[in-house]
Amino acid sequence: MIQHGHLGAGESVPPSRQLAADLGVARNTVTLAYERLVDEGYLESRPRSGLFVCESLGSMPAPKTARDGAARRSQLERVAPARPFRESRPDVRLFPLALWNRARARALKTHRSALLQYQSELPLGLPVLRRAIASYVRDRRGVSCDWQQIAITSGSQHALYMLAHLLLRPGATALMEDPGYRGARRALMSVGAAIQPVAVDAQGLVPPTIQGKKAALIYTTPSRQYPTGACLPVTRRTELIRWAARSGTWIIEDDYDSEFRYRLPPLPSLHSLDPGGRVIYVGTMSKTLFPSLRLGYVVLPWSLLGPFGELRSTMDDHGSLMDQATTAEFLETGAYYSHIRRCRREYGARLDTFLSAVSETGLPLDFPHADGGINISGFLPESSDDTAWVTALANVDVDTRAHSALALRRVRPGLIFGFTAFDHTEIRSAVRHMGRVRQGTIGTSK
C-alpha cells in the first residue's frame, strides 16, 4: 500500500491487535511484519502515538504494471536485423556455421576442460591464437612482429579503450581524423584527453596540419579512412611516421576493413613502414567473421606488453578462451581465408549493384572512393545539410549516417552507406525507396 501510494508519508497504520483481528492471524505475526517494515525504513514509531509511514519517503512512484514490464521485456528480447543501409555490418548469413562448429569441437578435443576454467596467466590471450594472428598479419598486412607482441581483446573498441587508458593522462592532447570514428573519440575522451581534429581530404589524413603540434597520440584509419573511404598514399604515410618519431607521438592504426578491396590487393599497413616502433596496430574479427564474436587484437611494442597485460588483468582477467581457441582452429585450417575470399567476391558484386541502382535515382551523390570497404560514402553538394538527408531517408526506411555527425568541425556533407549486409534484392528495393526522396524538400546547411 505504501509503494502504490495508498498509504502516504506520515499516515498511521492500524494497531497490531486490530490488524491481527481483521486479518484473522496471530498478533505476533503482525508485530513481526511491522518490525520488519520499521527495519526496512517504511514505518517509524512515535512514542505513545503508534506506527506511521516514514515522513522521509515522500511520494513514492507506483511500480510499473506487469503489462508494462512484459512490453519492456519483449523489446529487449527482440533481436532485429539491421535496416539498409546500416553501416559496418558484414553479412552473417554468409558465415559457415558448420565449419565454425567443427572448429569448436576440434578446439575442445585439443584443449579439453582447460578452456572452461580461469586462466589468469593469459591476459594477452591464448598463445595458439596469438601465433595464428601474428602469421596472418605478417603475410597479409606486412606487419613485422613476434607472436608475443599480439594481445587479444574483446573487439577493437575494447582495444582502443585500453590503449587510451594506457597512453593518455587527463588533459593530454590526442589527434584524430575529422570526420572520424566516434567510438575512438569516446575511448580517448574517457580518460579526459583533449581531442584536436586533423583535416581529411581526398587522400585521407592531411599531415601538414599536424606539423609543429605536440600530442600524446594520433588515431588514424589509413587503409580506408572512416568515414570517407580515402586511402592514405605512401608519401603521407612516411611523412606521418617521421613526424611521430620526431615528436614522440604514438600512432594508433585502426585497420578495420582492409581485407575488402575488390579491384586491387590490400595495401600494406602503416605499421609495415614504421622502423621506430611508434605505430600500434589494431585489428578486428567483427567485420571478417561476425560482430557478436567480440574478438580483436593489438600489435604492441615490447615496452607496452607488460602494462597492457596488467590493465587487461584488472579489467576482466582474460577473454573468452573457447572463442579464441575456435578462431585459432578456423585460421589454421584455412577456413578463414576461404570465407574472406567468398565475402570479397560477393561484397564486390553488391557494391556494383548499389552504385548502379543509385545512379538511376538522380540523387546528387558522388562516390569518389568505390574500390573497397564494407561502407561507401556518398558526398553531397557543399550547400547540403546531410543531417536533413538522414532524416528524409529514414522516412523511407533507409538507415544512413551523416558525415557531420562524425565531425568536430564543418566538413564536406556526405552520407555513409553500409551495403555488405544486404543481398542484391534488398539493395535494389532500398535504393528504390531512396529515389522517392524529393531533393527540393531537403534543407541546405547554413
Rosetta blueprint (number, residue, H / E / L):
1 M L
2 I L
3 Q L
4 H L
5 G L
6 H L
7 L L
8 G L
9 A L
10 G L
11 E L
12 S E
13 V L
14 P L
15 P L
16 S H
17 R H
18 Q H
19 L H
20 A H
21 A H
22 D H
23 L H
24 G L
25 V L
26 A L
27 R H
28 N H
29 T H
30 V H
31 T H
32 L H
33 A H
34 Y H
35 E H
36 R H
37 L H
38 V H
39 D H
40 E L
41 G L
42 Y L
43 L E
44 E E
45 S E
46 R E
47 P L
48 R L
49 S L
50 G E
51 L E
52 F E
53 V E
54 C L
55 E H
56 S H
57 L H
58 G L
59 S L
60 M L
61 P L
62 A L
63 P L
64 K L
65 T L
66 A H
67 R H
68 D H
69 G H
70 A H
71 A H
72 R H
73 R H
74 S H
75 Q H
76 L H
77 E H
78 R L
79 V L
80 A L
81 P L
82 A L
83 R L
84 P L
85 F E
86 R L
87 E L
88 S L
89 R L
90 P L
91 D L
92 V H
93 R H
94 L H
95 F L
96 P L
97 L H
98 A H
99 L H
100 W H
101 N H
102 R H
103 A H
104 R H
105 A H
106 R H
107 A H
108 L H
109 K H
110 T H
111 H H
112 R H
113 S H
114 A H
115 L H
116 L H
117 Q L
118 Y L
119 Q L
120 S L
121 E L
122 L L
123 P L
124 L L
125 G L
126 L L
127 P H
128 V H
129 L H
130 R H
131 R H
132 A H
133 I H
134 A H
135 S H
136 Y H
137 V H
138 R H
139 D H
140 R H
141 R H
142 G L
143 V L
144 S L
145 C L
146 D L
147 W H
148 Q H
149 Q H
150 I E
151 A E
152 I E
153 T E
154 S L
155 G L
156 S H
157 Q H
158 H H
159 A H
160 L H
161 Y H
162 M H
163 L H
164 A H
165 H H
166 L H
167 L H
168 L L
169 R L
170 P L
171 G L
172 A L
173 T E
174 A E
175 L E
176 M E
177 E E
178 D E
179 P L
180 G L
181 Y L
182 R H
183 G H
184 A H
185 R H
186 R H
187 A H
188 L H
189 M H
190 S L
191 V L
192 G L
193 A L
194 A E
195 I E
196 Q E
197 P E
198 V E
199 A E
200 V E
201 D E
202 A L
203 Q L
204 G E
205 L E
206 V L
207 P H
208 P H
209 T H
210 I H
211 Q L
212 G L
213 K L
214 K L
215 A L
216 A L
217 L E
218 I E
219 Y E
220 T E
221 T L
222 P L
223 S L
224 R L
225 Q L
226 Y L
227 P L
228 T L
229 G L
230 A L
231 C L
232 L L
233 P L
234 V H
235 T H
236 R H
237 R H
238 T H
239 E H
240 L H
241 I H
242 R H
243 W H
244 A H
245 A H
246 R H
247 S H
248 G L
249 T L
250 W E
251 I E
252 I E
253 E E
254 D E
255 D L
256 Y L
257 D L
258 S L
259 E L
260 F L
261 R E
262 Y L
263 R L
264 L L
265 P L
266 P L
267 L L
268 P L
269 S L
270 L L
271 H H
272 S H
273 L H
274 D L
275 P L
276 G L
277 G L
278 R L
279 V E
280 I E
281 Y E
282 V E
283 G E
284 T E
285 M L
286 S L
287 K L
288 T L
289 L L
290 F L
291 P H
292 S H
293 L H
294 R L
295 L L
296 G E
297 Y E
298 V E
299 V E
300 L L
301 P L
302 W H
303 S H
304 L H
305 L H
306 G H
307 P H
308 F H
309 G H
310 E H
311 L H
312 R H
313 S H
314 T H
315 M H
316 D H
317 D L
318 H L
319 G L
320 S L
321 L H
322 M H
323 D H
324 Q H
325 A H
326 T H
327 T H
328 A H
329 E H
330 F H
331 L H
332 E H
333 T L
334 G L
335 A H
336 Y H
337 Y H
338 S H
339 H H
340 I H
341 R H
342 R H
343 C H
344 R H
345 R H
346 E H
347 Y H
348 G H
349 A H
350 R H
351 L H
352 D H
353 T H
354 F H
355 L H
356 S H
357 A H
358 V H
359 S H
360 E L
361 T L
362 G L
363 L L
364 P L
365 L L
366 D E
367 F L
368 P L
369 H L
370 A L
371 D L
372 G E
373 G L
374 I L
375 N E
376 I E
377 S E
378 G E
379 F E
380 L L
381 P L
382 E L
383 S L
384 S E
385 D L
386 D H
387 T H
388 A H
389 W H
390 V H
391 T H
392 A H
393 L H
394 A H
395 N L
396 V L
397 D L
398 V L
399 D L
400 T L
401 R E
402 A E
403 H H
404 S H
405 A H
406 L H
407 A L
408 L L
409 R L
410 R L
411 V L
412 R L
413 P L
414 G E
415 L E
416 I E
417 F E
418 G E
419 F L
420 T L
421 A L
422 F L
423 D L
424 H H
425 T H
426 E H
427 I H
428 R H
429 S H
430 A H
431 V H
432 R H
433 H H
434 M H
435 G L
436 R L
437 V L
438 R L
439 Q H
440 G H
441 T H
442 I L
443 G L
444 T E
445 S L
446 K L
